[in-house]
Amino acid sequence: MSKSRSRRDSNLRRHIAYIAARMMAEDGIADHHAAKTKAARQAGLADSNLLPDNNEIDEALREYQGLYQREEQPAHLRRLREVAVKVMREFENFRPALVGSVLSGTAGRYSDVNLQLFADDSKAITMFLLNRHYRFEEGSRRVRRGERMDDVPQISLEVEDVTVTLTVLDRDDERSAGRPKSDAGDIPQRARLAEVEAMLTR
């Protein structure tokens, strides 16, 4: 591949990443794959090999937020982390871990707080919610465990006007070296309560 072709491809990847980042920041698209696919269509890109990866989009998202949302985004991120700490304290028996954009620092006005909970029986979490009179919705999501895809419970609730999404995993998932991966194939980084509390002191 010529240097000019390589440079052109690299610039195109950055352009797609920037469009995807703007969509995530302004339009509320939360999923990286959906954002970059839509951005590619908008840019007229047919070659899927030139799509940016999630890290490239996150880098572009941080740049976009620093330029256009530098007043509102840090304050909103802090509020989301405060809600995360509140929920993690309440669900402490289920070993909560923060994942996603609130952890990475790219969360915007449309972002959920995403937590992983670990239990031998997901019904224990449902009973916990019922006993505390939470209003919640139950669903599921797919995670990769080794070579297979499994459906796991997912619960959505509102806390202080913030949507909190709880993904319920097995205790084995917590202990295993190969942590469950999302549909996009990323291994989620996890932060425990003490780590999230420390973020609020910085």
C-alpha positions in Angstrom: 0.0 0.0 0.0 1.4 3.4 -0.9 2.0 6.1 1.7 -0.6 8.3 0.2 -3.2 5.5 0.3 -2.2 4.7 3.9 -2.5 8.3 4.9 -5.9 8.6 3.1 -7.2 5.5 4.9 -6.0 6.8 8.2 -7.7 10.2 7.7 -10.9 8.4 6.7 -10.8 6.4 9.9 -10.4 9.5 11.9 -13.2 11.2 10.1 -15.6 8.3 10.7 -14.5 8.2 14.4 -15.2 12.0 14.7 -18.7 11.6 13.1 -19.5 8.7 15.4 -18.2 10.6 18.4 -20.4 13.6 17.6 -23.4 11.2 17.2 -22.7 9.7 20.6 -22.3 13.1 22.2 -25.2 14.9 20.6 -27.7 12.3 19.4 -27.7 9.9 22.3 -26.3 6.9 20.4 -24.8 4.8 23.2 -23.5 1.8 21.2 -20.1 2.2 19.5 -21.0 -0.2 16.7 -24.3 1.5 15.9 -22.5 4.9 15.9 -19.7 4.0 13.6 -22.0 2.1 11.2 -24.3 5.1 10.9 -21.2 7.4 10.6 -19.8 5.2 7.8 -23.1 5.4 5.9 -23.2 9.2 6.3 -19.7 9.4 5.0 -20.4 7.0 2.1 -17.8 4.5 3.3 -18.3 1.0 1.9 -15.2 -0.7 3.2 -15.9 -2.1 6.7 -12.1 -2.7 7.1 -11.7 1.1 7.5 -14.1 1.4 10.4 -12.4 2.8 13.5 -12.3 0.7 16.6 -13.9 1.6 19.9 -10.8 3.1 21.4 -10.4 5.5 18.4 -14.1 6.6 18.8 -13.5 7.1 22.5 -10.5 9.2 21.8 -12.5 11.3 19.3 -15.3 11.5 21.8 -13.0 12.9 24.5 -11.7 15.5 22.0 -15.2 16.5 21.0 -16.4 16.8 24.6 -13.3 18.9 25.4 -14.0 21.3 22.6 -17.8 21.6 22.7 -19.0 20.3 26.1 -16.1 21.3 28.4 -18.5 23.1 30.8 -21.4 20.6 31.1 -19.7 17.2 30.5 -17.4 17.1 33.6 -20.2 18.2 35.9 -22.6 15.6 34.4 -20.0 12.9 34.6 -19.5 13.6 38.3 -23.2 13.4 38.9 -23.4 10.0 37.2 -20.5 8.8 39.3 -22.3 10.0 42.4 -25.4 8.1 41.4 -23.2 5.0 40.7 -21.7 5.2 44.2 -25.1 5.5 45.8 -26.4 2.4 44.0 -23.2 0.4 44.5 -23.4 1.1 48.3 -27.0 -0.2 48.3 -26.2 -3.3 46.3 -22.9 -4.0 48.1 -23.8 -7.6 48.8 -23.9 -8.3 45.1 -20.3 -7.1 44.5 -21.2 -4.3 42.1 -18.7 -3.1 39.5 -18.9 0.0 37.4 -18.3 -0.4 33.7 -18.8 1.6 30.5 -18.7 5.3 29.7 -19.2 6.5 33.3 -16.1 4.6 34.3 -14.1 5.6 31.2 -15.0 9.3 31.5 -16.8 9.7 28.1 -20.3 9.7 29.5 -22.6 12.4 28.2 -26.1 13.8 28.8 -27.7 10.6 27.4 -25.6 8.0 29.2 -26.8 5.3 31.6 -24.9 4.2 34.6 -23.8 0.7 33.8 -23.1 -1.7 36.7 -22.4 -5.4 36.8 -23.8 -7.4 39.7 -22.7 -10.9 40.7 -25.1 -13.5 42.2 -25.5 -17.3 42.3 -29.3 -16.7 41.6 -30.5 -13.6 39.8 -33.9 -13.9 41.6 -32.1 -12.8 44.7 -31.5 -9.4 43.1 -35.2 -9.2 41.9 -36.3 -9.9 45.5 -33.9 -7.3 46.8 -35.5 -4.7 44.4 -39.0 -5.7 45.3 -38.3 -5.5 49.0 -37.0 -2.0 48.7 -40.0 -1.0 46.5 -37.9 -0.1 43.4 -39.7 0.3 40.1 -37.7 -1.5 37.5 -37.8 -3.3 34.2 -36.3 -6.7 33.5 -34.8 -7.8 30.2 -31.7 -9.5 29.0 -28.5 -9.0 27.0 -26.0 -11.2 25.3 -22.5 -11.7 26.6 -19.7 -13.9 25.3 -18.3 -16.6 27.5 -15.4 -18.2 25.8 -16.7 -19.5 22.5 -20.4 -19.2 23.2 -22.9 -16.4 23.5 -25.2 -16.4 26.5 -28.2 -14.4 27.5 -28.0 -12.9 31.0 -30.5 -10.8 33.0 -30.4 -7.1 32.7 -32.4 -4.7 34.9 -33.2 -1.1 34.3 -34.2 1.4 37.0 -34.3 5.1 37.6 -32.3 6.7 40.4 -32.5 10.5 40.8 -33.7 10.8 37.2 -30.7 8.8 36.0 -31.1 5.5 34.2 -29.1 2.7 35.9 -28.6 -0.5 34.0 -27.7 -3.6 36.0 -26.2 -6.6 34.2 -26.5 -9.7 36.4 -23.6 -12.2 36.1 -22.7 -15.4 37.8 -20.2 -15.6 40.6 -18.1 -17.7 38.2 -17.9 -14.7 35.8 -16.4 -12.6 38.6 -13.8 -15.2 39.5 -12.9 -16.3 36.0 -9.8 -14.8 34.3 -11.7 -14.5 31.0 -14.4 -12.0 31.9 -17.6 -11.8 29.9 -17.4 -9.7 26.8 -20.1 -7.5 25.2 -21.5 -8.1 21.8 -18.9 -5.7 20.4 -16.2 -8.0 21.7 -14.7 -5.6 24.3 -13.6 -6.9 27.7 -15.2 -4.4 30.0 -13.0 -2.8 32.5 -14.4 -2.9 36.0 -14.1 -0.5 39.0 -15.2 -1.5 42.5 -16.9 0.9 44.9 -13.7 2.1 46.6 -12.2 2.9 43.2 -15.3 4.9 42.1 -15.4 6.7 45.4 -11.8 7.7 44.9 -12.7 9.2 41.5 -15.0 11.7 43.3 -12.1 13.0 45.4 -9.9 14.0 42.5 
